[in-house]
Amino acid sequence: MFKHLLVPTDGSTLSEAAIQMTVTLAAESGAKVTGLHVIPEFHVLAYGTEMIADNEDRIIQTARQRAEDYLRVIKNAAAQAGVECNTVSESRAHPYEAIISVAAQQSCDLIVMASHGRSGMRAFLLGSETQKVLTHSSIPVLVVRQPAPGGAHPAR
């Protein structure tokens, strides 16, 4: 069975469902968990450089605090289930690259992540980090999908 599970989070309700699934699976199989939040890299186009420095510091600090808050959810869920857990936050322009990289660095043997179920033009325009992880990862990926309205699982 799996020994080390990676669960990335973006703080969404769906990510929290993936966290619960990860912790349950880890508890049942005696695995440990690594939680990950990818902080977007800071990019800005502005006219005055003094304005950039002030805003950059504030934005980075807010992003770090948000990462700590999101990762605390994973730590608390793991602690309640008696599961060993560590957390990582990393800044990257492309979250899927960080997910795959951290999974390899931490010797994870399963990535459990949420999929927001975007399709059509929304998926094309917004991209899908889950799809990119599925495409590029050599580590197995378990995808937690958003239930259909009414609580039923989507038709397959």
SEFI-890216 format. One record per residue: residue number from 0; residue in three letters; x, y, z of N, C-alpha, C, CB in turn. Coordinates in pm, whole numbers, plus 50000, padded with zeros to 5 digits. Glycine has a CB too. Layout:
residues N
  nr rest   npx   npy   npz  capx  capy  capz   cpx   cpy   cpz  cbpx  cbpy  cbpz
 NUM  Ala     X     Y     Z     X     Y     Z     X     Y     Z     X     Y     Z
...
end
This chain:
residues 156
  nr rest   npx   npy   npz  capx  capy  capz   cpx   cpy   cpz  cbpx  cbpy  cbpz
   0  Met 50084 49882 50000 50000 50000 50000 50088 50124 50000 49905 50000 50121
   1  Phe 50028 50239 49999 50101 50365 49994 50161 50398 50131 50010 50478 49947
   2  Lys 50281 50457 50128 50354 50489 50251 50363 50639 50278 50493 50431 50246
   3  His 50354 50720 50171 50371 50865 50189 50285 50937 50086 50522 50906 50174
   4  Leu 50186 51012 50134 50089 51079 50050 50115 51230 50047 49946 51050 50098
   5  Leu 50108 51288 49929 50118 51433 49914 49980 51487 49885 50218 51473 49801
   6  Val 49939 51590 49960 49810 51655 49934 49831 51805 49919 49709 51625 50048
   7  Pro 49821 51855 49794 49829 51999 49773 49695 52063 49809 49867 52031 49626
   8  Thr 49701 52187 49857 49577 52258 49891 49582 52401 49839 49555 52258 50042
   9  Asp 49465 52446 49794 49450 52587 49756 49353 52657 49852 49399 52599 49609
  10  Gly 49319 52588 49960 49231 52647 50061 49083 52634 50030 49263 52790 50078
  11  Ser 49049 52575 49917 48908 52562 49879 48839 52451 49956 48896 52536 49728
  12  Thr 48708 52453 49954 48628 52348 50017 48661 52213 49954 48477 52378 50005
  13  Leu 48679 52211 49824 48712 52087 49756 48850 52036 49799 48708 52107 49604
  14  Ser 48945 52125 49820 49076 52084 49871 49062 52024 50010 49173 52204 49875
  15  Glu 48972 52079 50090 48950 52024 50224 48894 51882 50216 48856 52114 50304
  16  Ala 48812 51854 50115 48762 51717 50095 48877 51624 50058 48652 51714 49985
  17  Ala 48970 51673 49976 49087 51593 49940 49176 51569 50062 49168 51664 49828
  18  Ile 49186 51668 50149 49263 51653 50272 49202 51543 50359 49268 51786 50351
  19  Gln 49070 51546 50376 49004 51443 50458 49024 51304 50399 48854 51473 50471
  20  Met 49014 51293 50266 49035 51164 50202 49180 51117 50222 49002 51173 50052
  21  Thr 49274 51209 50210 49415 51176 50226 49444 51127 50367 49503 51298 50195
  22  Val 49394 51198 50465 49419 51162 50604 49354 51028 50637 49366 51271 50699
  23  Thr 49234 51005 50587 49167 50876 50610 49247 50762 50548 49024 50879 50553
  24  Leu 49289 50780 50424 49369 50679 50355 49500 50654 50428 49395 50721 50210
  25  Ala 49565 50761 50473 49691 50748 50546 49671 50673 50678 49751 50885 50573
  26  Ala 49565 50705 50750 49538 50639 50877 49513 50489 50856 49417 50704 50948
  27  Glu 49439 50457 50751 49406 50317 50723 49526 50236 50676 49296 50309 50620
  28  Ser 49621 50302 50612 49735 50228 50558 49866 50252 50633 49753 50265 50413
  29  Gly 49860 50330 50741 49981 50358 50819 50080 50447 50746 50047 50230 50857
  30  Ala 50031 50530 50657 50117 50618 50578 50134 50753 50647 50060 50638 50438
  31  Lys 50231 50828 50601 50246 50965 50647 50199 51059 50537 50393 50995 50688
  32  Val 50179 51185 50574 50123 51284 50483 50215 51406 50476 49981 51326 50527
  33  Thr 50230 51457 50355 50293 51588 50336 50189 51679 50274 50423 51578 50246
  34  Gly 50164 51793 50337 50074 51893 50284 50155 51998 50208 49991 51959 50396
  35  Leu 50098 52049 50100 50167 52147 50017 50074 52259 49978 50224 52080 49892
  36  His 50123 52380 49987 50054 52495 49927 50156 52567 49840 49994 52592 50037
  37  Val 50117 52592 49716 50204 52662 49622 50164 52809 49620 50195 52599 49479
  38  Ile 50259 52893 49656 50237 53037 49657 50271 53089 49518 50323 53109 49769
  39  Pro 50177 53158 49455 50207 53211 49321 50323 53310 49327 50083 53280 49260
  40  Glu 50408 53306 49225 50517 53403 49219 50459 53543 49201 50615 53368 49105
  41  Phe 50529 53641 49257 50485 53780 49248 50526 53837 49113 50543 53864 49364
  42  His 50429 53884 49037 50454 53951 48909 50369 54077 48905 50422 53857 48787
  43  Val 50429 54186 48863 50352 54309 48854 50414 54402 48748 50346 54381 48992
  44  Leu 50329 54475 48684 50373 54582 48596 50324 54712 48661 50319 54564 48447
  45  Ala 50418 54799 48693 50380 54925 48755 50473 55036 48707 50386 54914 48910
  46  Tyr 50428 55157 48732 50501 55273 48683 50615 55314 48777 50406 55388 48665
  47  Gly 50590 55314 48906 50689 55360 49002 50750 55246 49082 50628 55460 49096
  48  Thr 50883 55237 49087 50949 55126 49155 50926 55127 49306 51098 55128 49127
  49  Glu 50913 55245 49367 50889 55250 49512 50752 55189 49546 50896 55395 49563
  50  Met 50657 55203 49456 50525 55144 49476 50533 54991 49469 50425 55198 49371
  51  Ile 50617 54941 49380 50631 54796 49364 50686 54733 49491 50721 54763 49245
  52  Ala 50793 54789 49547 50859 54730 49664 50763 54720 49781 50981 54812 49703
  53  Asp 50688 54827 49808 50593 54826 49920 50484 54722 49898 50531 54965 49937
  54  Asn 50426 54721 49780 50319 54625 49751 50370 54483 49748 50254 54659 49618
  55  Glu 50488 54460 49694 50543 54325 49687 50560 54266 49826 50678 54326 49613
  56  Asp 50619 54342 49918 50639 54293 50055 50506 54258 50120 50712 54399 50139
  57  Arg 50408 54345 50104 50276 54323 50165 50208 54200 50104 50187 54447 50147
  58  Ile 50215 54188 49972 50150 54076 49904 50218 53944 49941 50154 54097 49752
  59  Ile 50351 53942 49946 50423 53821 49982 50391 53780 50125 50575 53841 49965
  60  Gln 50387 53875 50216 50354 53844 50356 50213 53787 50367 50368 53969 50445
  61  Thr 50118 53846 50296 49981 53796 50297 49974 53654 50240 49889 53890 50217
  62  Ala 50047 53629 50133 50048 53496 50071 50109 53393 50165 50127 53498 49939
  63  Arg 50214 53429 50236 50276 53336 50333 50180 53305 50448 50407 53396 50389
  64  Gln 50110 53406 50496 50014 53384 50604 49901 53293 50556 49956 53518 50654
  65  Arg 49853 53316 50436 49748 53232 50378 49798 53087 50366 49706 53286 50239
  66  Ala 49922 53068 50323 49980 52934 50312 49981 52865 50449 50123 52940 50255
  67  Glu 50024 52938 50551 50025 52882 50687 49885 52840 50731 50083 52983 50786
  68  Asp 49786 52924 50702 49648 52893 50739 49599 52767 50668 49555 53011 50706
  69  Tyr 49625 52757 50538 49582 52640 50460 49652 52513 50508 49611 52662 50310
  70  Leu 49782 52524 50537 49858 52407 50580 49820 52365 50723 50008 52435 50573
  71  Arg 49776 52460 50804 49731 52427 50939 49609 52334 50935 49696 52555 51018
  72  Val 49524 52349 50835 49408 52261 50818 49455 52117 50801 49321 52304 50697
  73  Ile 49561 52098 50721 49615 51963 50699 49677 51910 50828 49720 51964 50585
  74  Lys 49756 51992 50896 49819 51950 51021 49714 51908 51124 49906 52062 51079
  75  Asn 49608 51987 51137 49504 51956 51234 49430 51827 51200 49406 52070 51244
  76  Ala 49398 51808 51073 49328 51686 51031 49415 51564 51057 49289 51694 50882
  77  Ala 49543 51575 51025 49636 51463 51047 49651 51434 51197 49773 51494 50985
  78  Ala 49663 51538 51277 49678 51519 51422 49556 51449 51481 49700 51655 51492
  79  Gln 49436 51490 51437 49314 51427 51487 49307 51279 51452 49192 51498 51431
  80  Ala 49367 51242 51338 49364 51102 51294 49487 51025 51341 49354 51095 51142
  81  Gly 49579 51091 51409 49701 51025 51455 49797 50991 51342 49665 50900 51530
  82  Val 49799 51076 51239 49882 51053 51121 50001 51147 51125 49800 51072 50991
  83  Glu 50120 51093 51096 50241 51176 51087 50226 51271 50968 50368 51087 51072
  84  Cys 50264 51398 50990 50242 51499 50886 50350 51605 50889 50104 51563 50903
  85  Asn 50394 51643 50770 50477 51763 50758 50417 51848 50647 50628 51726 50727
  86  Thr 50455 51973 50644 50398 52064 50544 50509 52142 50474 50297 52160 50608
  87  Val 50478 52183 50352 50572 52257 50270 50495 52367 50198 50646 52164 50169
  88  Ser 50553 52486 50192 50500 52588 50102 50614 52627 50009 50443 52714 50181
  89  Glu 50579 52648 49886 50679 52677 49785 50622 52779 49689 50723 52549 49709
  90  Ser 50707 52869 49644 50664 52970 49548 50705 52924 49408 50726 53109 49581
  91  Arg 50607 52922 49319 50632 52875 49182 50532 52940 49089 50623 52721 49172
  92  Ala 50573 52967 48968 50482 53024 48868 50379 52921 48823 50560 53076 48747
  93  His 50419 52795 48819 50330 52688 48773 50313 52586 48887 50387 52619 48645
  94  Pro 50198 52588 48954 50177 52498 49068 50201 52351 49037 50038 52515 49119
  95  Tyr 50163 52304 48918 50181 52162 48888 50328 52121 48896 50125 52130 48749
  96  Glu 50418 52211 48857 50561 52180 48865 50604 52164 49011 50645 52290 48797
  97  Ala 50555 52250 49097 50588 52240 49240 50533 52112 49299 50535 52362 49317
  98  Ile 50411 52076 49262 50348 51954 49314 50432 51832 49278 50204 51939 49259
  99  Ile 50470 51821 49152 50549 51707 49107 50687 51708 49172 50562 51709 48954
 100  Ser 50749 51825 49180 50882 51837 49239 50883 51800 49387 50934 51979 49221
 101  Val 50788 51855 49463 50783 51826 49606 50751 51678 49629 50676 51914 49676
 102  Ala 50663 51620 49550 50633 51477 49563 50759 51393 49546 50527 51434 49459
 103  Ala 50842 51429 49449 50967 51355 49426 51067 51380 49540 51029 51396 49291
 104  Gln 51082 51506 49582 51177 51541 49689 51141 51471 49819 51180 51692 49711
 105  Gln 51012 51458 49847 50966 51399 49973 50948 51248 49963 50835 51464 50015
 106  Ser 50977 51190 49848 50961 51045 49823 50817 51000 49844 51054 50965 49915
 107  Cys 50724 51080 49797 50582 51044 49806 50551 50938 49701 50492 51169 49786
 108  Asp 50459 50848 49733 50421 50746 49637 50276 50760 49590 50442 50609 49697
 109  Leu 50207 50866 49635 50074 50898 49586 50048 51047 49607 49966 50813 49659
 110  Ile 49991 51109 49504 49946 51248 49514 49794 51245 49517 50000 51337 49394
 111  Val 49733 51308 49617 49588 51316 49626 49551 51463 49610 49534 51257 49763
 112  Met 49475 51492 49507 49441 51633 49483 49300 51649 49431 49540 51695 49386
 113  Ala 49250 51768 49450 49114 51801 49409 49112 51843 49263 49057 51912 49496
 114  Ser 48998 51822 49201 48973 51874 49067 48844 51953 49074 48965 51759 48960
 115  His 48848 52075 49025 48730 52160 49030 48632 52129 48919 48770 52305 49022
 116  Gly 48667 52036 48831 48572 51989 48731 48538 52090 48624 48450 51946 48796
 117  Arg 48630 52182 48594 48603 52277 48487 48606 52204 48354 48706 52393 48487
 118  Ser 48522 52247 48263 48522 52187 48131 48504 52296 48026 48412 52080 48118
 119  Gly 48521 52257 47903 48498 52351 47793 48593 52468 47796 48357 52400 47796
 120  Met 48539 52585 47765 48620 52706 47754 48681 52746 47888 48536 52820 47699
 121  Arg 48609 52725 47998 48664 52759 48130 48791 52680 48157 48560 52733 48242
 122  Ala 48790 52550 48124 48909 52468 48146 49023 52515 48056 48878 52319 48119
 123  Phe 48989 52551 47932 49091 52596 47838 49154 52727 47886 49031 52614 47697
 124  Leu 49071 52822 47928 49121 52953 47967 49191 52950 48103 49006 53051 47971
 125  Leu 49134 52878 48199 49190 52877 48334 49297 52770 48352 49080 52854 48435
 126  Gly 49296 52671 48265 49391 52562 48280 49349 52471 48393 49531 52616 48305
 127  Ser 49412 52359 48400 49383 52266 48508 49514 52216 48564 49295 52149 48458
 128  Glu 49545 52257 48685 49667 52208 48750 49658 52057 48770 49690 52279 48885
 129  Thr 49539 52007 48802 49521 51863 48820 49553 51790 48691 49378 51831 48867
 130  Gln 49501 51839 48580 49528 51776 48451 49677 51777 48419 49450 51846 48339
 131  Lys 49744 51887 48451 49888 51897 48425 49966 51798 48512 49938 52040 48450
 132  Val 49925 51782 48638 49990 51684 48724 49967 51544 48669 49937 51695 48870
 133  Leu 49843 51514 48630 49813 51383 48572 49898 51355 48449 49664 51374 48537
 134  Thr 49918 51456 48367 49994 51440 48243 50143 51421 48266 49972 51561 48154
 135  His 50199 51494 48364 50345 51497 48379 50400 51414 48494 50388 51637 48397
 136  Ser 50318 51367 48585 50367 51295 48702 50392 51148 48672 50267 51308 48817
 137  Ser 50503 51098 48724 50528 50954 48717 50477 50886 48844 50679 50926 48697
 138  Ile 50431 50967 48940 50375 50916 49065 50224 50904 49048 50411 51011 49187
 139  Pro 50162 50797 49097 50015 50786 49085 49944 50906 49147 49967 50656 49151
 140  Val 49830 50943 49087 49751 51057 49132 49608 51011 49156 49755 51173 49028
 141  Leu 49556 51039 49275 49417 51013 49308 49345 51147 49303 49402 50944 49450
 142  Val 49243 51157 49219 49172 51283 49200 49040 51280 49275 49148 51310 49050
 143  Val 49020 51380 49360 48895 51397 49433 48813 51497 49355 48918 51445 49582
 144  Arg 48698 51452 49307 48615 51537 49222 48500 51598 49300 48561 51459 49104
 145  Gln 48452 51708 49249 48337 51776 49308 48213 51692 49282 48321 51920 49250
 146  Pro 48135 51662 49386 48012 51585 49362 47912 51663 49278 47948 51545 49495
 147  Ala 47831 51591 49206 47725 51653 49127 47621 51713 49220 47659 51550 49032
 148  Pro 47541 51808 49176 47437 51866 49260 47347 51756 49317 47353 51967 49180
 149  Gly 47313 51771 49442 47229 51671 49507 47312 51564 49579 47137 51605 49405
 150  Gly 47446 51577 49571 47532 51486 49644 47565 51357 49569 47469 51453 49772
 151  Ala 47507 51335 49455 47535 51213 49380 47668 51228 49309 47422 51183 49278
 152  His 47736 51116 49287 47860 51118 49212 47830 51142 49065 47937 50987 49232
 153  Pro 47918 51214 48996 47893 51240 48855 47893 51110 48774 47998 51336 48800
 154  Ala 47814 51109 48668 47810 50991 48582 47946 50975 48515 47697 51003 48475
 155  Arg 47986 50854 48497 48118 50828 48438 48103 50772 48300 48200 50732 48524
end
